[in-house]
Amino acid sequence: MSLENIGYIELPRHENPGGFDHAAVHGGLGRLYVAHTGNSALDVIDCRAQRYLHSIPDLPGVAGVMVSEEQNLVLTSNRGENTVGILAAPDGRLRAKVGVGIGPNGLAYDPGRSLLLTANVGEPAIPGSHTVSVVNVAGRALIGHVPVPGRTRWAIFDAEAEAFYVNVADPPAIVVIEARAPDHVHRTFPIPAKGPHGLDLDARAHRLFCACDASVVVALDAGTGRIIDQGDLGGGPDVIFFNADRRHLYVAVGDPGVIEVWDTERLRRLEAVPTEKGAHTIGFDPSRNRVYAFLPESHRAAIYVDGA
């Protein structure tokens, strides 16, 4: 077994439907922030003491969260009010909210340019609502919107290529937006499986990993979009994280409720670790090789260590 369960952290109960969504870790502070969508709040976990600290409220429908350690910021996508939140990481103080497109979800950040990209899921009944929004975080201002061909999913930033990658569910693709000119889609990589969902990057090998609703994980060249390999998952995935130290990919599968661990060198599944039915989201602390699974039925975070 690669992942060993070392305990649980009790979290607040859901006040409304929605459960948990994305999570991000601030390594320097030793804190994990998880979007508690059902409570319109961020739950904050102390990764050193492995305990719940507090919640940051007033983030309606919060879905995405990411951390900029360079600037000591926590950034959120608040789907309930179509905004992004800019918070100070040490105390969780809200510095600003900025209006974006319809249904902000995935987030990616270029700290050098202070550019935040939010992937907006849009509304099928509203033409042109499938977009990404670009926000100047330092200026706390919306720069503009970029149309994309369909409903977005997750997004990441590649510092070496100075580019944002955004999953589009249908037509299945990854769109590439260059940070130097973030006003249009520069390239589109077709994906050979329905519903691109989770997305992460192996910066050393310059490979993208894309987990799709069709229960497939795809590895592709981040520069050209060439498909390198693919493998079958045990169910529909959501969040994925790449562990560069262990060369492992973690894939959260909510039904039946497992974390699949993949060897990325050969793209083969090593194990499927049971979590809880409906546990579709995870967090990853690379400094401690720990994975957190957020359990919607028991209102807990399960902690796993990757001993490889």
C-alpha positions, 0 to 999 in steps of 0.5 A, spaced: 500 500 500 502 506 498 497 510 502 496 509 509 490 512 513 493 515 519 487 518 522 481 523 521 479 530 522 472 532 524 469 538 520 463 542 521 456 539 519 453 541 512 448 547 513 445 546 506 446 541 500 453 541 497 458 538 501 465 539 500 469 542 494 476 543 492 482 544 497 489 547 497 495 547 502 499 553 504 506 549 506 509 555 509 503 556 514 502 549 515 494 550 513 489 547 509 483 550 506 477 546 503 471 549 500 465 547 504 460 549 499 454 547 503 456 552 508 459 557 504 465 557 508 472 555 508 474 550 513 481 551 515 486 545 518 492 545 521 496 540 517 502 540 523 497 538 529 492 535 524 486 539 527 480 543 525 482 550 526 476 555 524 472 557 518 472 563 514 464 565 512 461 569 507 463 566 501 457 564 498 457 557 494 464 557 494 467 552 490 474 553 488 480 555 492 487 556 491 493 558 495 499 563 493 505 562 498 509 567 494 504 573 496 501 569 502 494 569 499 488 565 499 483 565 492 476 563 492 471 562 487 464 563 490 459 560 485 453 563 489 454 570 487 459 570 481 465 573 485 472 571 486 475 572 493 482 575 495 484 573 502 490 574 507 492 567 508 495 568 515 488 570 518 483 569 513 481 576 512 477 578 506 481 583 502 476 584 496 471 580 492 471 581 484 465 580 480 467 575 474 463 570 469 457 566 471 458 560 475 466 561 477 469 554 479 476 552 477 482 557 479 489 558 476 494 563 478 500 567 475 503 570 481 509 574 477 503 577 473 498 577 479 493 574 474 488 570 476 484 566 471 477 563 473 474 558 469 466 559 469 461 553 468 456 558 465 449 557 464 447 552 458 440 557 457 445 563 456 448 564 450 456 566 451 456 564 458 461 559 457 468 563 459 474 564 463 475 571 467 481 574 468 482 578 474 488 583 476 489 581 483 494 586 485 489 591 482 483 587 485 480 588 478 476 584 472 481 585 466 476 581 461 472 575 459 475 569 454 469 565 450 471 558 451 467 552 447 463 549 452 462 548 460 469 549 464 472 544 469 479 545 472 484 549 471 492 550 472 498 555 471 504 552 468 510 557 470 515 555 465 510 555 459 507 561 462 500 559 460 494 557 463 490 550 461 483 549 462 479 543 461 472 543 457 467 538 458 464 538 451 467 538 446 472 534 450 478 539 450 484 543 454 484 550 452 491 554 452 491 561 454 498 564 454 499 569 460 502 574 456 496 575 452 490 572 456 485 575 451 484 569 447 485 562 446 491 560 443 491 553 442 486 547 443 488 540 445 482 535 443 481 529 449 479 522 446 474 521 452 468 525 454 468 530 460 475 532 462 474 534 469 481 533 474 487 536 471 494 537 473 501 538 471 508 534 471 512 540 470 519 536 470 516 532 464 512 537 461 506 532 461 499 534 463 494 529 466 487 529 465 482 525 468 475 524 464 468 523 466 468 517 461 473 513 467 479 515 463 485 518 465 490 521 459 497 523 459 499 528 454 505 533 452 503 540 455 507 543 449 503 540 443 497 536 446 500 529 443 497 524 447 502 520 450 498 514 454 491 513 457 488 508 462 481 506 465 479 508 472 474 505 476 469 510 476 468 517 474 473 522 477 473 529 480 479 532 483 486 529 481 493 531 484 500 529 482 506 528 487 512 530 484 516 526 489 513 520 489 511 520 481 504 518 483 497 521 481 492 521 486 485 521 483 478 522 487 473 517 485 466 519 488 463 512 486 464 507 489 468 512 494 476 511 493 482 514 491 486 511 486 494 511 486 497 511 479 504 510 477 505 516 472 512 513 469 508 507 466 501 510 467 498 504 471 494 504 477 497 501 483 491 501 488 484 504 490 484 506 497 477 506 500 474 513 502 467 514 503 461 514 498 461 521 495 468 523 497 469 526 490 474 531 492 481 531 496 487 535 498 494 534 497 500 537 502 507 535 498 511 537 503 509 532 508 506 527 502 499 527 505 493 526 502 486 529 505 480 526 503 473 530 504 468 525 507 461 528 505 457 523 509 461 523 516 463 530 515 470 529 516 477 529 513 481 522 512 488 523 512 493 519 508 501 518 508 504 516 502 510 512 504 511 509 497 
